[in-house]
Amino acid sequence: MRGLTGGEHHQRGQGRELARGAQHVAGHAAEAARGVLAVGLGAAVVAALSWHTARRFGGMTGDVLGAASELATLAALVVLAAR
């Protein structure tokens, strides 16, 4: 079996590092997608609550605004906590 020269060994090491880097980027992309989903779900919950309160009460009160904030936070946390 032939030994690796310095250049060949270096090239193989670069390939491994490139593969690790690609896995790292893919992992961050998946986390970013979960973040986008969390914000989108929170916005959808607020939109649904706004529609309901506009139909039911004729608008949004301060209490409803507080509830919307809490529900959006809860929806985002549920998405981010899911594995």
Distance bins in CASP14 RR format, pairs under 12 A and 6 or more apart:
PFRMAT RR
TARGET T0000
AUTHOR 0000-0000-0000
RMODE 2
METHOD distances of the structure
MODEL  1
2 8 0 0 0 0 1 0 0 0 0 0 0
3 9 0 0 0 0 1 0 0 0 0 0 0
3 12 0 0 0 0 0 1 0 0 0 0 0
4 10 0 0 0 0 1 0 0 0 0 0 0
4 11 0 0 0 0 1 0 0 0 0 0 0
4 12 1 0 0 1 0 0 0 0 0 0 0
4 13 0 0 0 0 0 1 0 0 0 0 0
5 11 0 0 0 0 1 0 0 0 0 0 0
5 12 0 0 0 0 0 1 0 0 0 0 0
6 12 0 0 0 0 1 0 0 0 0 0 0
6 13 0 0 0 0 0 1 0 0 0 0 0
7 13 0 0 0 0 1 0 0 0 0 0 0
7 14 0 0 0 0 1 0 0 0 0 0 0
8 14 0 0 0 0 0 1 0 0 0 0 0
8 15 0 0 0 0 0 1 0 0 0 0 0
9 15 0 0 0 0 0 1 0 0 0 0 0
9 16 0 0 0 0 0 1 0 0 0 0 0
10 16 0 0 0 0 0 1 0 0 0 0 0
10 17 0 0 0 0 0 1 0 0 0 0 0
11 17 0 0 0 0 0 1 0 0 0 0 0
11 18 0 0 0 0 0 1 0 0 0 0 0
12 18 0 0 0 0 0 1 0 0 0 0 0
12 19 0 0 0 0 0 1 0 0 0 0 0
13 19 0 0 0 0 1 0 0 0 0 0 0
13 20 0 0 0 0 1 0 0 0 0 0 0
14 20 0 0 0 0 0 1 0 0 0 0 0
14 21 0 0 0 0 0 1 0 0 0 0 0
15 21 0 0 0 0 1 0 0 0 0 0 0
15 22 0 0 0 0 1 0 0 0 0 0 0
16 22 0 0 0 0 0 1 0 0 0 0 0
16 23 0 0 0 0 0 1 0 0 0 0 0
17 23 0 0 0 0 0 1 0 0 0 0 0
17 24 0 0 0 0 0 1 0 0 0 0 0
18 24 0 0 0 0 0 1 0 0 0 0 0
18 25 0 0 0 0 0 1 0 0 0 0 0
19 25 0 0 0 0 0 1 0 0 0 0 0
19 26 0 0 0 0 0 1 0 0 0 0 0
20 26 0 0 0 0 0 1 0 0 0 0 0
20 27 0 0 0 0 0 1 0 0 0 0 0
21 27 0 0 0 0 1 0 0 0 0 0 0
21 28 0 0 0 0 0 1 0 0 0 0 0
21 29 0 0 0 0 0 1 0 0 0 0 0
22 28 0 0 0 0 0 1 0 0 0 0 0
22 29 0 0 0 0 0 1 0 0 0 0 0
23 29 0 0 0 0 0 1 0 0 0 0 0
23 30 0 0 0 0 0 1 0 0 0 0 0
24 30 0 0 0 0 0 1 0 0 0 0 0
24 31 0 0 0 0 0 1 0 0 0 0 0
25 31 0 0 0 0 0 1 0 0 0 0 0
25 32 0 0 0 0 0 1 0 0 0 0 0
26 32 0 0 0 0 0 1 0 0 0 0 0
26 33 0 0 0 0 0 1 0 0 0 0 0
27 33 0 0 0 0 1 0 0 0 0 0 0
27 34 0 0 0 0 0 1 0 0 0 0 0
28 34 0 0 0 0 0 1 0 0 0 0 0
28 35 0 0 0 0 0 1 0 0 0 0 0
29 35 0 0 0 0 0 1 0 0 0 0 0
29 36 0 0 0 0 0 1 0 0 0 0 0
30 36 0 0 0 0 0 1 0 0 0 0 0
30 37 0 0 0 0 0 1 0 0 0 0 0
30 83 0 0 0 0 0 1 0 0 0 0 0
31 37 0 0 0 0 0 1 0 0 0 0 0
31 38 0 0 0 0 0 1 0 0 0 0 0
31 79 0 0 0 0 0 1 0 0 0 0 0
31 80 0 0 0 0 1 0 0 0 0 0 0
31 83 0 0 0 0 0 1 0 0 0 0 0
32 38 0 0 0 0 0 1 0 0 0 0 0
32 39 0 0 0 0 0 1 0 0 0 0 0
32 80 0 0 0 0 0 1 0 0 0 0 0
33 39 0 0 0 0 0 1 0 0 0 0 0
33 40 0 0 0 0 0 1 0 0 0 0 0
33 79 0 0 0 0 0 1 0 0 0 0 0
33 80 0 0 0 0 0 1 0 0 0 0 0
34 40 0 0 0 0 0 1 0 0 0 0 0
34 41 0 0 0 0 0 1 0 0 0 0 0
34 76 0 0 0 0 1 0 0 0 0 0 0
34 77 0 0 0 0 0 1 0 0 0 0 0
34 78 0 0 0 0 0 1 0 0 0 0 0
34 79 1 0 0 1 0 0 0 0 0 0 0
34 80 1 0 0 1 0 0 0 0 0 0 0
34 81 0 0 0 0 0 1 0 0 0 0 0
34 82 0 0 0 0 1 0 0 0 0 0 0
34 83 0 0 0 0 1 0 0 0 0 0 0
35 41 0 0 0 0 1 0 0 0 0 0 0
35 42 0 0 0 0 0 1 0 0 0 0 0
35 43 0 0 0 0 0 1 0 0 0 0 0
35 75 0 0 0 0 0 1 0 0 0 0 0
35 76 1 0 0 1 0 0 0 0 0 0 0
35 77 0 0 0 0 0 1 0 0 0 0 0
35 79 1 0 0 1 0 0 0 0 0 0 0
35 80 1 0 0 1 0 0 0 0 0 0 0
35 81 0 0 0 0 0 1 0 0 0 0 0
35 82 0 0 0 0 0 1 0 0 0 0 0
36 42 0 0 0 0 0 1 0 0 0 0 0
36 43 0 0 0 0 0 1 0 0 0 0 0
36 76 0 0 0 0 0 1 0 0 0 0 0
36 79 0 0 0 0 1 0 0 0 0 0 0
36 80 0 0 0 0 0 1 0 0 0 0 0
37 43 0 0 0 0 0 1 0 0 0 0 0
37 44 0 0 0 0 0 1 0 0 0 0 0
37 75 0 0 0 0 1 0 0 0 0 0 0
37 76 0 0 0 0 1 0 0 0 0 0 0
37 78 0 0 0 0 0 1 0 0 0 0 0
37 79 1 0 1 0 0 0 0 0 0 0 0
37 80 0 0 0 0 1 0 0 0 0 0 0
37 82 0 0 0 0 1 0 0 0 0 0 0
38 44 0 0 0 0 0 1 0 0 0 0 0
38 45 0 0 0 0 0 1 0 0 0 0 0
38 72 0 0 0 0 1 0 0 0 0 0 0
38 73 0 0 0 0 1 0 0 0 0 0 0
38 74 0 0 0 0 0 1 0 0 0 0 0
38 75 1 0 0 1 0 0 0 0 0 0 0
38 76 1 0 1 0 0 0 0 0 0 0 0
38 77 1 0 0 1 0 0 0 0 0 0 0
38 78 0 0 0 0 1 0 0 0 0 0 0
38 79 1 1 0 0 0 0 0 0 0 0 0
38 80 1 0 1 0 0 0 0 0 0 0 0
38 81 0 0 0 0 1 0 0 0 0 0 0
38 82 0 0 0 0 1 0 0 0 0 0 0
39 45 0 0 0 0 0 1 0 0 0 0 0
39 46 0 0 0 0 0 1 0 0 0 0 0
39 72 0 0 0 0 1 0 0 0 0 0 0
39 73 0 0 0 0 0 1 0 0 0 0 0
39 75 0 0 0 0 1 0 0 0 0 0 0
39 76 1 0 0 1 0 0 0 0 0 0 0
39 77 0 0 0 0 0 1 0 0 0 0 0
39 79 0 0 0 0 1 0 0 0 0 0 0
39 80 0 0 0 0 0 1 0 0 0 0 0
40 46 0 0 0 0 1 0 0 0 0 0 0
40 47 0 0 0 0 1 0 0 0 0 0 0
40 48 0 0 0 0 0 1 0 0 0 0 0
40 72 0 0 0 0 1 0 0 0 0 0 0
40 75 0 0 0 0 1 0 0 0 0 0 0
40 76 0 0 0 0 1 0 0 0 0 0 0
40 79 0 0 0 0 1 0 0 0 0 0 0
41 47 0 0 0 0 0 1 0 0 0 0 0
41 48 0 0 0 0 0 1 0 0 0 0 0
41 71 0 0 0 0 0 1 0 0 0 0 0
41 72 0 0 0 0 1 0 0 0 0 0 0
41 73 0 0 0 0 0 1 0 0 0 0 0
41 74 0 0 0 0 1 0 0 0 0 0 0
41 75 1 0 1 0 0 0 0 0 0 0 0
41 76 1 0 0 1 0 0 0 0 0 0 0
41 77 0 0 0 0 0 1 0 0 0 0 0
41 78 0 0 0 0 1 0 0 0 0 0 0
41 79 1 0 1 0 0 0 0 0 0 0 0
41 80 0 0 0 0 0 1 0 0 0 0 0
41 82 0 0 0 0 0 1 0 0 0 0 0
42 48 0 0 0 0 1 0 0 0 0 0 0
42 49 0 0 0 0 1 0 0 0 0 0 0
42 50 0 0 0 0 0 1 0 0 0 0 0
42 68 0 0 0 0 1 0 0 0 0 0 0
42 69 0 0 0 0 0 1 0 0 0 0 0
42 70 0 0 0 0 0 1 0 0 0 0 0
42 71 1 0 0 1 0 0 0 0 0 0 0
42 72 1 0 1 0 0 0 0 0 0 0 0
42 73 0 0 0 0 1 0 0 0 0 0 0
42 74 0 0 0 0 1 0 0 0 0 0 0
42 75 1 0 1 0 0 0 0 0 0 0 0
42 76 1 0 1 0 0 0 0 0 0 0 0
42 77 0 0 0 0 1 0 0 0 0 0 0
42 78 0 0 0 0 1 0 0 0 0 0 0
42 79 0 0 0 0 1 0 0 0 0 0 0
42 80 0 0 0 0 0 1 0 0 0 0 0
43 49 0 0 0 0 0 1 0 0 0 0 0
43 50 0 0 0 0 0 1 0 0 0 0 0
43 68 0 0 0 0 0 1 0 0 0 0 0
43 71 0 0 0 0 0 1 0 0 0 0 0
43 72 1 0 0 1 0 0 0 0 0 0 0
43 73 0 0 0 0 0 1 0 0 0 0 0
43 75 0 0 0 0 1 0 0 0 0 0 0
43 76 0 0 0 0 1 0 0 0 0 0 0
43 79 0 0 0 0 0 1 0 0 0 0 0
44 50 0 0 0 0 0 1 0 0 0 0 0
44 51 0 0 0 0 0 1 0 0 0 0 0
44 68 0 0 0 0 0 1 0 0 0 0 0
44 71 0 0 0 0 0 1 0 0 0 0 0
44 72 0 0 0 0 1 0 0 0 0 0 0
44 75 1 0 0 1 0 0 0 0 0 0 0
44 76 0 0 0 0 0 1 0 0 0 0 0
44 79 0 0 0 0 0 1 0 0 0 0 0
45 51 0 0 0 0 0 1 0 0 0 0 0
45 52 0 0 0 0 0 1 0 0 0 0 0
45 67 0 0 0 0 0 1 0 0 0 0 0
45 68 1 0 0 1 0 0 0 0 0 0 0
45 69 0 0 0 0 0 1 0 0 0 0 0
45 70 0 0 0 0 0 1 0 0 0 0 0
45 71 1 0 1 0 0 0 0 0 0 0 0
45 72 1 0 1 0 0 0 0 0 0 0 0
45 73 0 0 0 0 1 0 0 0 0 0 0
45 74 0 0 0 0 1 0 0 0 0 0 0
45 75 1 0 1 0 0 0 0 0 0 0 0
45 76 0 0 0 0 1 0 0 0 0 0 0
45 77 0 0 0 0 0 1 0 0 0 0 0
45 78 0 0 0 0 0 1 0 0 0 0 0
45 79 0 0 0 0 0 1 0 0 0 0 0
46 52 0 0 0 0 0 1 0 0 0 0 0
46 53 0 0 0 0 0 1 0 0 0 0 0
46 60 0 0 0 0 0 1 0 0 0 0 0
46 64 0 0 0 0 0 1 0 0 0 0 0
46 65 0 0 0 0 1 0 0 0 0 0 0
46 66 0 0 0 0 0 1 0 0 0 0 0
46 67 0 0 0 0 1 0 0 0 0 0 0
46 68 1 0 1 0 0 0 0 0 0 0 0
46 69 0 0 0 0 1 0 0 0 0 0 0
46 70 0 0 0 0 0 1 0 0 0 0 0
46 71 1 0 0 1 0 0 0 0 0 0 0
46 72 1 0 1 0 0 0 0 0 0 0 0
46 73 0 0 0 0 0 1 0 0 0 0 0
46 74 0 0 0 0 0 1 0 0 0 0 0
46 75 0 0 0 0 1 0 0 0 0 0 0
46 76 0 0 0 0 0 1 0 0 0 0 0
47 53 0 0 0 0 0 1 0 0 0 0 0
47 54 0 0 0 0 0 1 0 0 0 0 0
47 60 0 0 0 0 0 1 0 0 0 0 0
47 68 0 0 0 0 1 0 0 0 0 0 0
47 71 0 0 0 0 0 1 0 0 0 0 0
47 72 0 0 0 0 1 0 0 0 0 0 0
47 75 0 0 0 0 0 1 0 0 0 0 0
48 54 0 0 0 0 0 1 0 0 0 0 0
48 55 0 0 0 0 0 1 0 0 0 0 0
48 67 0 0 0 0 0 1 0 0 0 0 0
48 68 0 0 0 0 1 0 0 0 0 0 0
48 71 0 0 0 0 1 0 0 0 0 0 0
48 72 0 0 0 0 0 1 0 0 0 0 0
48 75 0 0 0 0 0 1 0 0 0 0 0
49 55 0 0 0 0 0 1 0 0 0 0 0
49 56 0 0 0 0 0 1 0 0 0 0 0
49 57 0 0 0 0 0 1 0 0 0 0 0
49 59 0 0 0 0 0 1 0 0 0 0 0
49 60 0 0 0 0 1 0 0 0 0 0 0
49 61 0 0 0 0 0 1 0 0 0 0 0
49 63 0 0 0 0 0 1 0 0 0 0 0
49 64 1 0 0 1 0 0 0 0 0 0 0
49 65 0 0 0 0 1 0 0 0 0 0 0
49 66 0 0 0 0 1 0 0 0 0 0 0
49 67 1 0 0 1 0 0 0 0 0 0 0
49 68 1 0 1 0 0 0 0 0 0 0 0
49 69 0 0 0 0 0 1 0 0 0 0 0
49 70 0 0 0 0 0 1 0 0 0 0 0
49 71 1 0 0 1 0 0 0 0 0 0 0
49 72 0 0 0 0 1 0 0 0 0 0 0
49 74 0 0 0 0 0 1 0 0 0 0 0
49 75 0 0 0 0 0 1 0 0 0 0 0
50 56 0 0 0 0 0 1 0 0 0 0 0
50 57 0 0 0 0 0 1 0 0 0 0 0
50 58 0 0 0 0 0 1 0 0 0 0 0
50 59 0 0 0 0 1 0 0 0 0 0 0
50 60 1 0 0 1 0 0 0 0 0 0 0
50 61 0 0 0 0 0 1 0 0 0 0 0
50 64 0 0 0 0 1 0 0 0 0 0 0
50 65 0 0 0 0 1 0 0 0 0 0 0
50 66 0 0 0 0 0 1 0 0 0 0 0
50 67 0 0 0 0 0 1 0 0 0 0 0
50 68 1 0 0 1 0 0 0 0 0 0 0
50 69 0 0 0 0 0 1 0 0 0 0 0
50 71 0 0 0 0 0 1 0 0 0 0 0
50 72 0 0 0 0 0 1 0 0 0 0 0
51 57 0 0 0 0 0 1 0 0 0 0 0
51 58 0 0 0 0 0 1 0 0 0 0 0
51 59 0 0 0 0 0 1 0 0 0 0 0
51 60 0 0 0 0 0 1 0 0 0 0 0
51 64 0 0 0 0 0 1 0 0 0 0 0
51 68 0 0 0 0 0 1 0 0 0 0 0
52 58 0 0 0 0 0 1 0 0 0 0 0
52 59 0 0 0 0 0 1 0 0 0 0 0
52 60 0 0 0 0 0 1 0 0 0 0 0
52 64 0 0 0 0 1 0 0 0 0 0 0
52 67 0 0 0 0 0 1 0 0 0 0 0
52 68 0 0 0 0 0 1 0 0 0 0 0
52 71 0 0 0 0 0 1 0 0 0 0 0
53 59 1 0 1 0 0 0 0 0 0 0 0
53 60 1 0 1 0 0 0 0 0 0 0 0
53 61 1 0 0 1 0 0 0 0 0 0 0
53 62 0 0 0 0 0 1 0 0 0 0 0
53 63 0 0 0 0 1 0 0 0 0 0 0
53 64 1 0 1 0 0 0 0 0 0 0 0
53 65 0 0 0 0 1 0 0 0 0 0 0
53 66 0 0 0 0 0 1 0 0 0 0 0
53 67 0 0 0 0 1 0 0 0 0 0 0
53 68 0 0 0 0 1 0 0 0 0 0 0
53 71 0 0 0 0 0 1 0 0 0 0 0
54 60 1 0 0 1 0 0 0 0 0 0 0
54 61 0 0 0 0 0 1 0 0 0 0 0
54 64 0 0 0 0 1 0 0 0 0 0 0
54 68 0 0 0 0 0 1 0 0 0 0 0
56 64 0 0 0 0 1 0 0 0 0 0 0
57 63 0 0 0 0 0 1 0 0 0 0 0
57 64 1 0 0 1 0 0 0 0 0 0 0
58 64 0 0 0 0 0 1 0 0 0 0 0
59 65 0 0 0 0 0 1 0 0 0 0 0
59 68 0 0 0 0 0 1 0 0 0 0 0
60 66 0 0 0 0 1 0 0 0 0 0 0
60 67 0 0 0 0 1 0 0 0 0 0 0
60 68 1 0 0 1 0 0 0 0 0 0 0
60 69 0 0 0 0 0 1 0 0 0 0 0
61 67 0 0 0 0 1 0 0 0 0 0 0
61 68 0 0 0 0 0 1 0 0 0 0 0
62 68 0 0 0 0 1 0 0 0 0 0 0
62 69 0 0 0 0 1 0 0 0 0 0 0
63 69 0 0 0 0 0 1 0 0 0 0 0
63 70 0 0 0 0 0 1 0 0 0 0 0
64 70 0 0 0 0 0 1 0 0 0 0 0
64 71 0 0 0 0 0 1 0 0 0 0 0
65 71 0 0 0 0 0 1 0 0 0 0 0
65 72 0 0 0 0 0 1 0 0 0 0 0
66 72 0 0 0 0 1 0 0 0 0 0 0
66 73 0 0 0 0 0 1 0 0 0 0 0
66 74 0 0 0 0 0 1 0 0 0 0 0
67 73 0 0 0 0 0 1 0 0 0 0 0
67 74 0 0 0 0 0 1 0 0 0 0 0
68 74 0 0 0 0 0 1 0 0 0 0 0
68 75 0 0 0 0 0 1 0 0 0 0 0
69 75 0 0 0 0 0 1 0 0 0 0 0
69 76 0 0 0 0 0 1 0 0 0 0 0
70 76 0 0 0 0 0 1 0 0 0 0 0
70 77 0 0 0 0 0 1 0 0 0 0 0
71 77 0 0 0 0 0 1 0 0 0 0 0
71 78 0 0 0 0 0 1 0 0 0 0 0
72 78 0 0 0 0 0 1 0 0 0 0 0
72 79 0 0 0 0 0 1 0 0 0 0 0
73 79 0 0 0 0 0 1 0 0 0 0 0
73 80 0 0 0 0 0 1 0 0 0 0 0
74 80 0 0 0 0 0 1 0 0 0 0 0
74 81 0 0 0 0 0 1 0 0 0 0 0
75 81 0 0 0 0 0 1 0 0 0 0 0
75 82 0 0 0 0 0 1 0 0 0 0 0
76 82 0 0 0 0 0 1 0 0 0 0 0
END
